[in-house]
Amino acid sequence: MINFTGIKCPVCGRAFTDEDDIVVCPVCGAPYHRECYQEKGQCIFDGLHEKGKEWAPPPPPKPPVTAEVKDRECLFCGGLNAHSARLCVHCGAPLPREGAGFTAEPPPPAFSGRDAAKDGQQAPGQQAYNAGAGAPGGRYYGQMPFIFDTMGGVSPADILDTGVSYGDASKLVKQNTAYYMPTFRYMKQTGRNKFNFSAFLFSGAWMLYRKQYKYGIVVTLLMFILYLLYLAASVFVATPALLELMKQAGIDVSAGLGLTNEQLLAISQLIAEEPSLYLDLCLPMICLLLMLVVMIFVGIRGNKMYMRHCIATVRRVKAADLAAEPNMTLDQRGGVNTSVAVCMFVCYFLLVNVVPLLL
């Protein structure tokens, strides 16, 4: 027999108690208070009677959903997570398991993983992994997972410059943010430059690749002109001057440039008598030295120039009216220009291998 206690009467809506006089419909089995059934004179569930179905008690109410407490600390970044989570919602690191020799008790939150990376120390999670591994009766968190931080330990919410956060700059940089974000932070905190080997090796091409078109075109043209001057000075100035010196010293030019000590001494004496010849011989080397100076300058100043470019671009994008300029977004303004890199490689190949043949 069904216990109707707590079920509501379909007529009056009051819940049945153990003291109530309850009658049941002989057709579908629906319960009523006797007085309610007599008031209606019949069962009110005609639909169940027509379909030949029986009345069933309503399902019990579901317990209210309560928000899960998030007090489980990630050992890598210090973020709080729910007990049911397996991975940290902040950094994606696996959370320590409970039971079977593991404990969810986190180490004291003295500083976060990013602060630890900034100070050159181990983060609390790493200390726990290293110190607790294998300790009998102590903590054991398993092997520390490898987590790649695309920001290089820099918080996206930190301010790079007025109106520009590191998160904004990273959206503009896109590629290799793990290098540029800590570099930007270092330069902002210390006021010093940080040498960029890519900028040193590729100079104007690197600037164009990083979409610094204004400075990239200037540096590329300057390097192109200096290289042409080097070729011209070698072919039209230094080589003729050296051949003339060899003739004056009585050296057979057709024998090649394999000179003896006596022949070199004779050439040196001729140069001493006419110092302008020394300048002619050194002119190609001067052009190469100027190219090296430009490369060193770009290598030293490249990161700071790129940081200022990112700050200025982010400000322009934020100040732009997207309705008037739909292409003015960080996603479209940022990143790198790969086609420029390919084009510069082809031009460099032609410049080095084809132009000397024409001269």
Secondary structure, DSSP 8 states (H G I E B T S, - for coil): ----TT-B-TTT--B--TTS-EEE-TTT--EEEHHHHHHHSS-S-HHHHHHT-------------------EE-TTT--EE-TT-SB-TTT--B---SBTTB-------SS-HHHHHHHTS--HHHHHHHHHTT-TTS----S------TTTT--TTSEEETTEEHHHHHHHH-TTHHHHHHHHHHHHHH------HHHHHHTHHHHHHTT-HHHHHHHHHHHHHHHHHHHHHIIIIIHHHHHHHHHHTT--GGG-S---HHHHHHHHHHHHH-THHHHHHHHHHHHHHHHHHHHHHHHHHHHHHHHHHHHHHHHHHHHS-TTT-TT-SHHHHSS--HHHHHHHHHHHHHHHHTHHHH-
